[in-house]
Amino acid sequence: MNKTVLMIDDDPFALFINQEIIQPLIISAPKTYFLAKDALEFLKENHSKDTQILIFLDLNMPEMNGWEFLDEIDKSDLKKNIYVVIITSSIDQRDYKKAQQYPNVSDFIVKPINQQVIKNLVQNRQISNFFK
């Protein structure tokens, strides 16, 4: 099965830092997006039954926020074989609880991230096969 990794964050600096930390630990270079709607378009055009997709998703973004992105995934046939790790600056427990309501969300991480936090994701059975 093919594997694809996406990173979605509207902050170029955060996206760069996250990519620098995550890329050495995953099996393929991630595709990066500043806008969730662009990533959603990519998913619609490239989704197949033979591909598993891991998405590192920020919540607070313009145009389409992370929740709206998750809603679009949830109500479409895209949700199969898609796993989402939320990476956010939000420390609001309501966001954490809301994230648990989405079946595609595998984990919830508060920024800033570091290599150890990402290495701990290997323990998550749903997404462990995306890591080296």
N, C-alpha and C positions, 0 to 999 in steps of 0.2 A: 504494500500500500504506500502511495506517495504521501509525503508530508510537506506542508507549507506553514510558514510562520509569518504572522503579520504583527506589526506594532503600530498602534494608533495613538497619537498624542498631538495636540495642537501647539505645544510649546517646543520649538526646534531644539532648544538646549536640553530639555528633559528627554526628548526623543533620542538625541545624540548620546547622552549619558547612559540611558537605558540600553541602547543598542551596543555601546561599548562594554557594558557589563554582561548582557545576555548573550550576544552573538558567540563568544568563545565557548559557551556552555551548551549550545543547541546544535542540532545536526545539520542545519542549513541556514544560510544567510536570510535574515528576515526582510520582508517587503515592508517599507515604512510609509505611513500616511499621516498627513496633518489634519485631514478631514475624514470623519467617520463615513460620510456619504460616498467618498471615493473608494474607501475600503469595501463598503457594501456593494458598490458597483462591480469591483473586482470579483467579489464572491459570487455575485449573480452570473457573471460572465465565465467564471472558471471553476465553479463547483462541480464535483463529480463524486460518484459513489466510491471511487478508488483513491480518494484523497482525504487525509485527515488534516485539519487546520487548527493550529494553536494561535490564539489572538491575545496579545497583551494590549489591554484597553484602558485608556484614561476615561474618567467619567465627565469631568467638567470641560466641555468644548463648545465652541460656537457652531451654529447652523444645525448640527445634529449632535446631541450629547451622547454619552455612553449608554444611558438608559434607553434613549430612543433607538440607538443602534441595536441594543439587546432585544428590544420589542420587535424590531424588524426581523431579526434572526428568529425569534421565538414564534412569530406568526407565519413564517415561510417554510418551505421545504429545505431551506439551507441548514436548518439546525442539526441535521444528522452529520456526525463526524466533525463537529466544530466544538472546540473547547476554549474557554475564555478565562484569562487571568486578569483581573482588574488591578491596575496600578494607579492609585489615586492619592491626592493630597488630603482627601477627606478623612477626618477621624470621627465623623458622626456615626454612632452605632446604628442609626436608622438606615444609613447607606449599606452597612455590612449586612443587616437583616434583610434589606430589600434584595441585595445581591444573591442571597441564599434562595430566593424565590425563583431564580432563573436556572433551569436545568443545565444550561451550557456553561455556567460559571463554575470553574474548578477551584479557584482560589481568589483571595482578596488581599492585596498587599498595599500598605501605606507607604508613600514616598517619604524620604528617598530610599531607593533600593541599594543593595550591595550584593556582592557575589554570593555570600553565604545564604542570603534570603532566596536567591534564585536556585542555588544548589539544593536547598531544602525542597524545592518543587519536585525534584526527582522522586521524593517519597510519595508523591501523589500518583497513584496507579493510572488514573485517567490520562495523564500527560507525560509520564516518565519516559515513554518511547520517543519523545521529541528531543531528549537530552543525550549528550555523548556519554 
